[in-house]
Each structure stands twice: as C-alpha cells, then as structure tokens.
Amino acid sequence: MNPLLLLHGALGSKDQFDSLIPKLEEHFEIHTLNFEGHGQAGPTDSAFRIEYFSENVLGYLDEHDIREINIFGYSMGGYVALNLAKEQPESIHKIATLGTILQWNKEVAELESRHLYPDKIKEKVPLFADQLKERHLYGWEKVVNKTRELVQNLGEDPVIKEDDWQTIKHSIRFHVGDRDTTAGIDPTIQIYKKMDYADLAVLPKTGHPLSEVNQPVLIASLVDFFKEKKQPNEDDRGKQKNGNGRKGDN
C-alpha cells in the first residue's frame, strides 16, 4: 500500500488521528509523527517554526527510508506539508489539507494568538487545559507560548509568500469545513484559484476542530484523492491557463 503521513495541528499531537487511522489503514500504509516539543516528542530549546517542523518530516522520511510521500495535514500540519512542497518538492507526491490557514498576515496572527495564553486557557477552558497537560508530556504551557510566538512570526513573515503558490506544482486537495471560522472558506478559495493542480472540498456540518469533522465524507475524499492514478500534465496546464479547464474564467 502507498504510504500516507498524517501531520497534526498546532497544540496537537499525532494522537489527534487515533479515530481516523483505523479507517485509513484499510487503504494506506499510515505514518504519524509528533513535531518537536509536542506530545511525547522530547523537549526542545528551539523556537517553534514551520521550517523546523518541515525538517522533522524530512528526518522521519530519512529514518524510514521513504523517498516520496503523500501527506494529509490538519491545520498547521497542512501548512508544513505545503512548505515542504515548495522547498523539497522531490520528497512530496500529493498533499491534502484540512482547516489550514493559508494566508498569514499581522491581522490573522493577532486574531489567532489572542487565545494562546496559558493563564487564559486555564481560566476560560479548564477542561482543554487538562487535555493539553495530558497530551504534552514536557510542559503544555511551553507549547502554548511557543505556538503563540510561531503564529506571531508567521504574521510578520509567512514562509509561503503570495507569489510562491503558483510555483507549487503538486496535486493538492484543500478541505475546509463549512463552519470553519479559523481557516475560512473564502481565504481557502482565493489560494485554490492560484494553484494549477488544486482541488477544493467543502465538508458539511464541520467546524475547525478535528473532532468536529464529518469523518465519512473526509475519509471518502482522502481515499478518492490519494488513490487516483492520473497525474497533472502539460495539456492540463495549458487548458487551465487558456480558460478551457476547471478554473477557466474565474
């Protein structure tokens, strides 16, 4: 079976995929990892950066002797996968994302980082604080603070710039929930339209948390996407650019 790597989101760990894995294992050879400083991964003195998490993925591929991989990335994990497609295209085959913020700027970063304070989490959502404590063995408060710094850094200097999207030539399927106010349908569509070989899937009755995903619809979409044999070619590219393809006159 083809290998499929699952990349978790911010504040998350590979355990986020526990309910999805049994269904995906029927179709793919599943791989998961914890980004450095997350879950049961060892502590790190380094800042959290998309570039460092991308190196975590490359290290995992080397360790398991995988030359090319399909990736499904949830939220931040999707952004890491897309950065890898930009920086290390030979290591990536296809990418599917779910609930990934694709357009970073100061306004988006400020909106996202306002919730990333340990004291605020303990005060307003103590059950979530308990979940984070159980999830991150080496200090959940440190994970939250480093994630806030990561988000603020992305607001100042996104690793994928506006002009970079057109350079990514991999097959990509963007998934976004119809109730996802974090990633947002409109911002996702804007990036989708910039891509030569991107698909868009809007999941019904789905917000941003992975726990809210419509699993049957997501699983069906992932199986359809990653098991499809056809690859982009020059004729497809020409049709799209000439306005005769899927994105035609948009």
N, C-alpha and C positions, 0 to 999 in steps of 0.2 A: 504493500500500500504506500501511497505517496505520503511523505512527512508533512505535518502541519504544526507549526509553532504557534502557541497561544501566548500573547503578551498582555499582562494585566494593566490596570489603570492606576492613576495617582492614588496614594493612600492604600492601594490594594496589594494583593499578593497572588501567586499562582492558584491559591485555594479558591479564588473567585470563580474558577471554571469547573469546580467539582461537579455541579449538576449538569453541565454541558458535555463533559468528557465522555461519559458512557454512551451518549448518543453519537458523538463524533467518532468514537473509536470503531464504530461499525464500518466507517468509510476511510479513515485515515490513520496513519501512524502518528500519534499525538505526542508532542513535546511541550513542556512548560518550563519556565524558569522564574525566579524572583530577581528583580532588578536589585542592584547593590543597595544595602541598607534597608531592604524591605523583607517582610515575612521572616523566614528562618535564615535568610542570607546573612552572612557575617556583617558586623558593624563597619562603617566606613567613615573616615575623617573628611572625605571629599564632599564637595557640594553636589547636590543633585543637578545633573544636566542631561539633556536629551542625547548629547554626544557621548557621554559616559555610558548611558543605558544602551546606546547603539553598540558600544564596544562590548558590553556584557553579552549581547546577542551574538556578535561575531566570535567571541570567546567560546560560547556554548556550541556554535556550529563547528569550530575547530576541534573542540573536545570530543564531539560526537561524529567527527569525520563526515559532516554534511556540507556538500559544495554549493547546493542551491536549495532554497526552502520556500514554501508557501507560508504566509503569516496571516493570522487573524488577530488584530489588535483592538482591545477595548479602550476607549477614551485615550489617555496618554499613550498607551501601548500602540495604538494606531498611528500616532504621530511619530513614535520611534521607528515603526516599520517604514513609514513614508520617508523619513530622513535616511534610512538605510537604502531605500530605492534610489534616492538622489546621490548618496555618497558611495555606496557599494553595490551598484546595480547588478553586477555579475553574481552576487550572493542571493538575490531575491528572484523568485519566479512570479507569483501572484500575491496580491495583498487585499484583504477585506478588513474594513474598519467598522466600528460601531461606536456612535456617540463621541466622535473625535472632534475637538475644536481644531479647525484647520487654519483659521485666520486669527493670528495673535497681534495685539497692539496694546497700548497702555490702558485703554478703556476696558478691554476684555480682561486683561490681567488684574486690574483693580477690582473688577466685579467678582472674579473667581477667588482672589486672595483674601477677600474680606472675611471669608468663613474659615480660613486656615490659621486659627489661633487656638492652641490647646485649651487655654482657660475658657474661651468662649464655647468650645465644643463640650467641655465638662459641664458648663453651666446650662447650656441650652439643649444639648442632646447627649445626656449622660450614658444612655444605652449604646450609642455609637462610640463614645469614648471607651467603654468597656470592650466593645468589639475590636477597636484598634489596639487596645492593650493586649488582648489575647492574640491578635494577628501578628504584631511586630515584636519579636522577642527581645530586641535590643533597644527598646525605648520608642514608644509611639509618638511622644511629644517631639522628639528629634525628627522623626519622619514628617510630621506636620509642618514643623518650622522650615525644614529643608525644602519641602514641597512648595511652601509659600514663596521662598526665595527663587525656586525654579520658575514658578509662574511669573513672578515679577521680572525675572531675567528674560523670559520669552516675550513679555510685553515690550521690553526695551530692544531686544534683538532676536526676533524669530529665527530659528535655524532654517526654516523653509521660507524664502522670500517670495514676493509676489511673482517675480519673473522665473522662479525655479519650477513652478508647477508644470509649465509646458515642456520642461526638459525631462520629466519623468515619463518613460515610455512603457512602463509595466501595465498589465491588466489589473485594474483596481475596481473594487466594488465598495462604495460608501454606503453604509447602513446608518440610518438616523431614525429615531422614534418620532412619531407624530406629536408626542407630548414632551419632547426633549427640549427644554428651555436653556440647556447648557451648550450643547453643540449647535442646535438650531437648524431648522430645515433650510431657511433662506441662505445663510452663510455656506452651508454644505453645497447647495445647488450652485452657488457662484463659483466655487472651486471645481466642482464636477464639470462645469461648462468650459473650463480652461484646459481640461485633460483630453488627450487624444483617445485614450482607451479606458475610460472610466464608465462604470455603471452606477446607477443610483437606486437604492432600495429604501423605501419608507415603511417602517414597521408599524402596524396598527396597535393602538392601545399600549404604547410603550413610551416611558419617560427615560431619563438619563441613567438611573441606577441599573446595573446589570441584573439585579434581582427582579426588575420590572419588565424585562424583555419578554416578548411573545416568542417563547422557545421553539415551538413547532415551525413558525414562519422563518425564524433565524436559521435553524438547522437546515431546513429545506433550501434556503438561499445559499448557505455556505456549501452544501453538497453540490448544488447545481453549478455554482461558480468555480469551485476548485476541481471538480471532476470534468468540467468542459474541456474538450481537447483543442478546439480551434484557438489559434493564437493570432494577434494582430499582424497585418502585413501591409505592404506599401499601397496596395489597392484600397484597403480600408481607409488608410490615412488620406489618400487622395480624395476619396468620396466625401470624407468629413470636411476636408479643407475646401472642397468645391461646393459644399452646401447640399450634397445629394445623400448624405448619410444621416445617422441618427440625430445629430445635433444641428444639422442643416442650417436653417435660417435663424437660429437662436442667437 
